[in-house]
């Protein structure tokens, strides 16, 4: 190539390079995107009303999310005359800050992967959102505007896989480019059992623990076991009921007349009804599948004699002629108007009398549309004190679903059915205000108590209901020393499950083995072991007739999560010493000694 040609070409390339360098700021500005790469940390570019800054993230340089720029609007000046005035120096861009308060939650729940919450917002807020850091759920996933009343209602289905037992949910308001500060929040329970050394939870909720298949034993004890024949006579351990005021439920023998007998097949008749102002076109069996299926599975698994529970139900709701409020069922547990509920159930039975054969029915359950609120039907009801006469015979037990979201909660179905079996509450209930309840004596144990962590029914209750197989309980009625291999209560076998030591006409000590499986799946592995408790059938209703005997190291005297005996631990009560001398996946070997 000739020299002059080379020179012209160089001049052209230089001009082209200069043109590109002049254009590059515009090209860069058009390409700005939050999270995109940038060249120099601290570099700032304004684009589309936002100022972006180049920041360092790990080993990368990226543009941040940008800050909204609110430009100053210059004041209007009079029309210029012959001599123009100098242009004023540019003023700095004004910065406007909003202050949003932390939200105040009105309600929150987490059921079947659906997280629901509600809160009122401030006047400057546009809406609200949640963050769940452990699941990667951010603002954009759950951004919800407020309604005309300024209320944010979030219903968020969690589809991410949950691997931990608890997750922290943080709740925020948001406005125009701003959000409330951290942190209003609460914990949700994933439904996964605790791991390793995690604590036993003391949560409450609408649903029972998930059932975890018991671990098959791989070993046997090596300690010498006493001959059980000496302890098979159970007569002295069948304590009579000592509370004359309570005739429809009991903690002592016998179970009152009319209660459901789990030694034979029991039949539950569902009676679905809707109202003129709350129609329903769904299948009640599908609507209440959660409560029905868990209740059936729970109580059949509490038995070792092949108990069967059968549910019968129409597939549609029968619409009643009046509105729900006209039946006057809005009274809650506190101020409960039992007569109104009884009259309503009686009326429903008459509506079904010509359609349903009530032969062999042990209980009727009136179910209402899931849309029915707790303001319309104020409480879930189980009644074991009245009876209904039908064309086919007498029915002694009824339940009525109510109290908002608890209608289909499996815990309500399971607990209330326990009353129909004749079991009493095992917790403190305030004698004036029944809505005030708290654990007393049993903590997290037994579905008729207060906790959900270990709801498997106590050995004593199974003994009372006659659902233990032969020789699954022994009665130590004479002084002496003996050793016994007791299997975990949730294991599905017919071997020895526990011991009863009568200490008086109405009192006894009961010993059983608890493990963190079955329905005790929320019982931490660190808290499993041998449970020792007293029984006193004279304790009146609204107080717990069971009291755990805790070892001296125990510090949790509300929920008793740390009260099961471990290897080589012992407790002494009323002249009897109980010691765990061997333990394993097979259960526990317990030595019982009369010491006083």
C-alpha positions in Angstrom: 0.0 0.0 0.0 1.3 3.5 -0.8 2.3 5.9 1.9 -0.4 8.4 1.2 -3.0 5.7 1.2 -1.7 4.4 4.5 -2.0 8.0 5.9 -5.5 8.4 4.7 -6.5 5.0 6.2 -4.9 5.9 9.5 -6.8 9.2 9.6 -10.0 7.4 8.8 -9.5 4.9 11.7 -8.6 7.6 14.1 -11.8 9.5 13.1 -13.8 6.4 13.5 -12.3 5.7 16.9 -13.0 9.2 18.0 -16.6 9.0 16.9 -17.1 5.8 18.9 -15.5 7.3 22.0 -17.9 10.2 21.8 -20.8 7.9 21.3 -19.9 5.5 24.1 -21.6 7.3 27.0 -24.9 7.2 25.3 -24.5 3.5 24.4 -23.5 2.7 28.0 -26.4 4.6 29.3 -28.8 2.7 27.1 -27.4 -0.6 28.3 -27.6 0.0 32.1 -29.4 -2.7 34.0 -29.3 -3.5 37.7 -27.0 -6.4 38.2 -25.3 -5.9 34.9 -21.5 -5.6 34.7 -19.7 -2.3 35.0 -16.1 -1.1 34.7 -15.1 1.0 37.7 -16.3 0.9 41.2 -17.9 4.2 42.2 -18.8 5.1 38.6 -22.3 6.7 38.5 -24.7 7.1 35.6 -28.2 8.5 35.5 -30.7 6.9 33.3 -34.6 6.9 33.0 -34.9 8.8 36.3 -32.6 6.6 38.3 -29.0 7.0 39.3 -27.0 3.8 39.1 -23.7 3.2 40.9 -21.0 0.6 40.1 -20.4 -1.6 43.1 -18.4 -4.7 43.9 -20.2 -7.9 44.5 -17.9 -10.8 45.3 -15.3 -10.7 42.5 -17.6 -8.9 40.1 -18.3 -5.2 39.4 -22.0 -4.7 38.9 -24.6 -1.9 38.7 -26.7 -1.5 41.9 -30.5 -1.3 41.9 -30.4 2.4 41.4 -31.8 5.4 43.3 -34.8 7.3 42.2 -33.8 10.9 41.1 -36.4 13.6 41.7 -35.5 16.6 39.6 -36.0 20.1 40.8 -38.6 22.1 38.8 -37.2 25.6 38.1 -39.4 28.5 38.9 -41.0 30.4 36.0 -39.2 33.6 35.2 -40.7 36.7 33.5 -40.2 37.2 29.7 -36.7 38.4 29.0 -36.2 42.0 27.7 -33.3 43.4 25.9 -30.6 42.4 28.4 -30.5 38.6 29.3 -29.6 37.8 32.9 -27.0 35.2 33.6 -28.2 31.7 34.1 -28.3 30.7 37.8 -25.9 28.0 39.0 -27.5 24.5 39.0 -29.1 23.6 42.3 -28.5 20.1 43.8 -31.2 17.5 43.1 -33.6 17.5 46.1 -33.8 14.3 48.1 -37.2 13.3 49.5 -37.4 10.7 52.3 -40.4 8.8 53.4 -40.7 7.1 56.8 -43.0 4.0 56.8 -43.8 2.3 60.1 -43.3 -1.4 60.8 -46.5 -3.3 60.1 -48.7 -4.4 63.0 -49.9 -7.9 62.2 -53.6 -8.6 62.8 -53.4 -12.4 62.0 -51.1 -15.0 60.5 -51.4 -18.7 59.8 -49.5 -21.4 57.9 -51.4 -24.5 56.8 -50.9 -26.9 53.9 -48.0 -24.8 52.5 -50.3 -21.7 52.4 -49.0 -18.7 54.3 -51.8 -16.2 55.2 -51.5 -12.9 57.0 -53.2 -9.6 57.3 -52.2 -6.1 58.5 -53.3 -2.5 58.2 -50.9 -0.1 56.5 -50.1 3.6 57.0 -51.5 6.3 54.7 -48.2 6.6 52.7 -47.9 2.9 52.0 -48.9 1.4 48.7 -49.0 -2.2 49.9 -47.0 -4.8 51.7 -44.8 -7.9 51.2 -43.0 -10.7 53.0 -39.4 -12.0 52.9 -38.4 -15.6 53.9 -34.6 -15.5 53.6 -34.2 -19.3 54.2 -36.4 -20.0 51.2 -35.2 -17.2 48.9 -38.6 -15.5 48.9 -38.1 -11.8 48.3 -40.2 -8.7 47.8 -41.0 -9.4 44.1 -42.5 -12.8 45.0 -45.1 -11.6 47.4 -45.8 -7.9 46.6 -49.4 -7.1 47.5 -51.2 -3.8 47.2 -53.5 -2.6 50.0 -57.2 -2.6 49.6 -59.6 0.4 49.8 -59.5 0.1 53.6 -55.8 0.2 53.8 -55.5 -3.5 54.6 -52.9 -5.8 53.1 -54.0 -9.5 52.9 -51.3 -11.8 51.7 -52.0 -15.4 50.7 -48.8 -17.0 49.6 -48.3 -20.6 48.5 -44.8 -21.8 49.4 -43.6 -24.1 46.7 -39.9 -24.1 47.6 -38.7 -27.3 49.4 -38.6 -26.8 53.1 -35.7 -28.5 54.8 -35.7 -26.9 58.3 -38.3 -27.1 61.0 -38.8 -23.4 61.5 -38.5 -20.4 59.1 -38.5 -16.7 60.0 -41.1 -14.6 58.0 -40.4 -10.8 57.9 -43.2 -8.4 57.0 -42.9 -4.9 55.4 -44.9 -2.0 54.1 -43.7 -0.4 50.8 -44.2 3.0 49.2 -42.8 4.8 46.2 -39.3 3.5 46.1 -39.1 2.9 49.9 -40.1 0.2 52.4 -40.5 0.0 56.2 -37.5 -0.9 58.3 -36.8 -4.5 59.5 -38.3 -6.3 61.3 -41.9 -7.3 62.0 -42.1 -11.0 61.8 -43.0 -14.4 63.1 -42.0 -18.1 62.7 -43.7 -20.7 60.7 -43.4 -24.4 61.3 -42.6 -26.4 58.2 -44.1 -29.6 59.6 -40.7 -31.3 59.7 -39.7 -33.1 62.9 -36.8 -31.6 64.9 -33.4 -33.0 64.1 -30.7 -34.3 66.4 -30.3 -31.9 69.3 -33.0 -29.4 68.2 -35.5 -28.5 71.0 -38.9 -30.0 71.2 -41.3 -27.3 69.9 -44.2 -26.1 72.0 -46.2 -24.7 69.0 -49.9 -24.8 68.7 -51.8 -25.0 65.5 -54.7 -26.4 63.6 -53.2 -29.7 62.5 -51.8 -32.8 64.3 -48.2 -33.8 63.8 -47.4 -35.8 60.6 -47.2 -39.5 61.3 -43.7 -40.9 61.1 -43.3 -44.6 60.6 -41.7 -46.2 63.7 -38.1 -47.4 63.4 -37.8 -51.1 63.4 -35.7 -52.3 66.3 -32.3 -53.9 65.4 -31.3 -55.0 68.9 -32.5 -56.5 72.2 -31.7 -55.7 75.8 -29.1 -57.8 77.6 -30.3 -57.1 81.2 -32.2 -59.8 83.0 -36.0 -59.3 82.8 -38.4 -60.4 85.6 -41.1 -63.0 85.0 -44.3 -61.1 84.0 -46.7 -63.7 85.2 -46.6 -62.2 88.7 -47.9 -58.9 87.4 -50.7 -59.9 85.0 -53.6 -59.5 87.4 -54.8 -55.9 86.6 -57.8 -55.7 89.0 -56.0 -53.5 91.6 -54.8 -51.1 88.8 -58.3 -50.4 87.5 -58.8 -47.3 89.7 -62.4 -46.2 90.1 -63.5 -42.7 89.0 -63.1 -40.4 92.0 -64.9 -37.2 90.6 -68.6 -37.5 91.2 -69.3 -34.3 89.5 -68.2 -35.6 86.1 -70.6 -38.2 84.7 -70.0 -38.0 80.9 -66.2 -38.3 80.8 -63.7 -39.9 83.2 -60.1 -40.7 84.1 -61.1 -43.8 86.1 -63.1 -46.9 85.6 -65.6 -47.5 84.2 -66.0 -45.4 81.0 -69.5 -43.8 81.2 -72.4 -45.4 79.4 -73.0 -44.0 75.9 -69.4 -43.3 75.0 -68.0 -44.8 71.8 -66.5 -48.2 72.3 -63.3 -48.8 70.3 -63.3 -52.5 71.0 -65.9 -52.8 68.2 -66.4 -51.1 64.8 -67.7 -47.5 65.4 -69.8 -45.6 62.8 -69.7 -41.9 62.4 -72.5 -40.2 60.4 -71.7 -36.9 58.7 -74.6 -34.5 58.2 -73.6 -31.7 55.9 -75.7 -28.5 55.9 -75.5 -25.1 54.3 -77.5 -21.9 54.7 -79.6 -19.6 52.6 -76.8 -17.0 52.8 -73.9 -19.5 52.7 -74.7 -22.0 49.9 -72.2 -24.7 49.0 -71.8 -26.8 45.9 -68.7 -28.8 46.9 -68.4 -32.3 48.3 -68.3 -32.2 52.1 -66.1 -35.3 52.2 -63.5 -33.5 50.0 -63.9 -30.3 52.1 -63.3 -32.1 55.4 -60.9 -34.8 54.1 -58.0 -33.5 56.3 -59.9 -33.7 59.6 -61.7 -37.0 58.8 -58.7 -38.9 57.5 -56.3 -37.8 60.3 -58.9 -38.5 63.0 -59.6 -42.0 61.7 -55.9 -42.8 61.3 -55.0 -41.5 64.7 -57.5 -43.3 66.8 -57.2 -46.6 64.9 -53.4 -46.4 65.5 -53.9 -45.8 69.2 -55.4 -49.3 69.4 -53.6 -52.6 69.4 -56.8 -54.7 68.9 -57.7 -53.9 65.4 -60.1 -50.9 66.0 -62.1 -49.8 62.9 -63.8 -46.4 62.4 -66.3 -46.0 59.5 -67.5 -42.6 58.2 -70.7 -42.3 56.3 -71.8 -39.1 54.5 -73.9 -37.6 51.7 -71.9 -36.0 48.9 -73.7 -32.7 49.0 -74.8 -30.1 51.6 -78.4 -29.9 52.5 -79.4 -26.2 52.3 -81.4 -25.1 55.3 -84.1 -22.4 54.7 -82.7 -19.7 56.9 -79.6 -17.6 57.2 -76.8 -18.9 59.5 -77.2 -16.1 62.1 -80.9 -16.9 62.5 -79.9 -20.2 64.3 -78.1 -18.2 67.0 -74.8 -20.2 67.0 -72.4 -17.3 67.4 -71.6 -17.8 71.1 -68.0 -18.8 71.6 -66.5 -21.2 74.2 -66.7 -18.3 76.7 -70.4 -17.6 77.1 -71.3 -20.9 75.4 -75.0 -21.4 74.8 -75.3 -25.2 74.7 -79.0 -25.2 74.3 -78.9 -23.3 71.0 -76.3 -25.8 69.6 -78.3 -28.8 70.8 -81.5 -27.4 69.2 -79.7 -26.8 65.9 -78.3 -30.4 65.8 -81.7 -31.8 66.7 -83.2 -29.9 63.8 -80.5 -31.1 61.4 -81.2 -34.7 62.4 -84.9 -34.3 61.6 -84.0 -32.9 58.2 -82.1 -36.1 57.4 -84.4 -38.6 59.3 -86.2 -39.8 56.1 -83.0 -40.1 54.1 -80.5 -41.8 56.4 -80.7 -45.0 58.4 -79.2 -44.2 61.8 -78.9 -47.9 62.8 -75.6 -48.6 64.6 -74.5 -44.9 64.4 -72.3 -44.0 67.4 -72.0 -40.3 66.6 -73.3 -37.6 64.2 -71.1 -34.8 63.0 -72.8 -31.7 61.6 -70.5 -30.0 59.1 -71.0 -26.6 57.6 -69.5 -24.9 54.5 -65.8 -24.0 55.0 -66.8 -20.3 54.2 -68.7 -20.1 57.5 -66.8 -17.8 59.9 -66.3 -17.8 63.6 -68.7 -14.8 63.9 -71.4 -17.0 62.5 -70.7 -20.3 64.4 -68.6 -19.4 67.4 -67.1 -22.6 68.5 -66.4 -26.2 67.7 -68.8 -28.4 69.8 -68.7 -31.9 71.1 -71.6 -32.9 73.3 -71.6 -36.1 75.3 -74.3 -35.1 77.9 -77.4 -35.3 75.7 -79.0 -37.9 73.4 -81.1 -37.9 70.2 -83.9 -40.3 69.5 -84.2 -41.4 65.9 -86.4 -43.9 64.1 -83.6 -46.4 64.4 -82.5 -45.8 68.0 -80.7 -43.4 70.4 -77.5 -41.5 69.5 -75.4 -40.3 72.5 -72.7 -38.2 70.9 -72.5 -35.3 68.5 -70.0 -32.9 67.1 -70.5 -29.6 65.2 -67.7 -28.0 63.2 -67.2 -24.3 63.8 -64.8 -21.6 64.9 -63.5 -20.4 61.6 -60.3 -22.1 60.3 -60.4 -24.8 63.0 -63.3 -26.5 61.2 -61.1 -28.7 59.1 -58.1 -28.7 61.5 -57.2 -32.3 62.3 -56.3 -31.4 65.9 -59.9 -30.4 66.6 -61.3 -33.6 65.0 -58.9 -35.8 67.0 -59.2 -34.1 70.3 -63.0 -33.7 70.3 -63.5 -37.3 69.3 -61.4 -38.2 72.4 -64.2 -36.8 74.5 -66.8 -38.9 72.6 -64.7 -41.9 73.8 -65.0 -40.7 77.4 -61.6 -39.1 77.9 -61.4 -35.8 79.8 -59.2 -32.8 79.2 -55.8 -33.0 80.9 -54.9 -29.3 81.4 -55.9 -26.3 83.4 -59.1 -24.6 82.3 -60.1 -21.4 84.0 -63.4 -21.9 85.9 -64.7 -18.5 85.0 -63.3 -17.8 81.5 -63.0 -21.1 79.6 -60.9 -19.4 76.9 -58.0 -19.2 79.4 -56.3 -22.6 79.2 -52.7 -23.7 79.9 -50.6 -26.9 80.3 -50.7 -28.4 83.7 -48.7 -31.5 84.7 -48.4 -33.1 81.2 -46.9 -30.4 79.0 -46.4 -31.5 75.4 -47.7 -35.0 76.1 -51.1 -36.5 75.0 -53.7 -35.1 72.6 -56.1 -34.5 75.4 -53.6 -32.2 77.1 -52.0 -29.0 75.7 -49.1 -29.9 73.5 -48.7 -31.1 69.9 -45.2 -32.4 70.1 -46.1 -35.8 71.7 -49.9 -36.3 71.2 -49.7 -40.1 71.3 -52.4 -41.1 73.9 -51.0 -42.0 77.3 -50.7 -45.7 78.3 -53.2 -45.0 81.1 -55.8 -43.7 78.6 -55.4 -46.8 76.4 -55.7 -49.0 79.4 -59.0 -47.1 80.3 -60.3 -47.5 76.7 -59.5 -51.2 76.7 -57.5 -50.9 73.4 -54.3 -52.7 74.7 -53.6 -56.2 73.7 -53.3 -58.9 76.4 -50.2 -58.4 78.6 -49.3 -55.0 77.1 -49.6 -53.5 80.6 -48.5 -55.0 83.9 -49.8 -54.1 87.4 -47.1 -54.0 90.2 -49.3 -54.2 93.2 -46.9 -55.9 95.7 -43.6 -54.5 97.3 -40.4 -55.8 95.9 -37.9 -55.3 93.0 -38.4 -56.2 89.4 -37.1 -55.3 85.9 -39.2 -54.9 82.8 -38.6 -54.4 79.1 -41.1 -51.9 77.8 -41.4 -51.1 74.1 -42.0 -47.6 72.8 -45.7 -46.7 72.9 -45.8 -45.8 69.2 -44.3 -49.1 68.0 -46.9 -51.2 66.2 -46.5 -54.4 68.2 -48.3 -56.4 70.8 -45.5 -56.6 73.4 -45.3 -54.9 76.8 -46.0 -51.2 76.7 -45.8 -50.1 80.3 -46.3 -50.5 84.0 -48.9 -49.3 86.5 -48.2 -49.1 90.3 -51.3 -48.5 92.4 -50.5 -46.3 95.3 -54.0 -45.7 96.8 -57.7 -46.3 96.1 -57.7 -43.5 93.5 -54.0 -43.0 92.7 -51.2 -44.7 90.8 -47.8 -44.3 89.1 -47.6 -45.1 85.4 -44.5 -45.8 83.4 -44.2 -45.8 79.6 -41.6 -45.4 76.8 -41.8 -42.5 74.3 -39.8 -42.1 71.1 -39.8 -39.3 68.4 -41.9 -41.2 65.8 -45.5 -42.2 65.2 -47.5 -39.1 66.1 -44.8 -38.1 68.6 -42.8 -37.0 65.5 -42.2 -33.5 67.0 -40.7 -34.9 70.2 -37.0 -34.1 69.8 -34.7 -37.2 69.9 -32.9 -35.5 72.8 -36.2 -35.4 74.8 -37.3 -39.0 74.3 -37.1 -41.6 77.0 -39.1 -43.1 79.8 -42.1 -41.1 81.0 -43.2 -41.5 84.6 -46.4 -39.8 85.8 -49.0 -40.0 88.6 -52.7 -40.6 88.1 -55.3 -39.3 90.5 -58.9 -39.9 89.5 -60.2 -37.5 92.2 -58.9 -34.4 90.4 -62.0 -32.5 89.3 -62.7 -31.5 85.7 -60.7 -28.4 84.5 -57.6 -29.6 86.2 -55.1 -32.2 85.0 -55.4 -35.6 86.7 -52.0 -36.5 85.4 -48.7 -35.1 86.7 -45.3 -36.0 85.3 -42.6 -37.0 87.9 -39.6 -35.1 86.6 -35.9 -35.9 87.3 -34.0 -33.4 89.4 -32.1 -32.0 86.3 -35.4 -31.0 84.6 -35.9 -27.2 84.4 -39.0 -27.1 82.1 -41.9 -27.4 84.5 -44.5 -25.9 82.1 -44.1 -28.1 79.0 -42.0 -30.9 80.6 -40.0 -31.3 77.4 -36.9 -32.4 79.4 -38.6 -34.8 81.8 -38.3 -38.2 80.2 -35.8 -40.4 82.0 -32.5 -41.3 80.3 -30.1 -44.2 80.9 -29.2 -44.6 84.6 -31.6 -41.8 85.7 -34.2 -42.4 88.4 -37.1 -40.8 90.2 -38.7 -41.7 93.5 -42.3 -41.1 94.5 -44.6 -42.4 97.2 -42.0 -45.1 98.3 -41.3 -46.4 94.7 -38.0 -45.9 92.9 -38.0 -46.2 89.1 -34.7 -46.4 87.3 -33.8 -46.8 83.6 -31.1 -49.5 83.5 -30.8 -50.1 79.7 -32.0 -48.3 76.6 -31.9 -48.7 72.8 -34.0 -48.7 69.7 -35.7 -51.7 71.3 -37.2 -49.4 74.0 -36.1 -49.3 77.7 -35.5 -51.7 80.6 -36.9 -50.2 83.8 -36.1 -51.4 87.3 -38.9 -50.8 89.9 -38.1 -50.9 93.6 -40.2 -50.5 96.7 -37.9 -48.3 98.9 -40.2 -47.0 101.7 
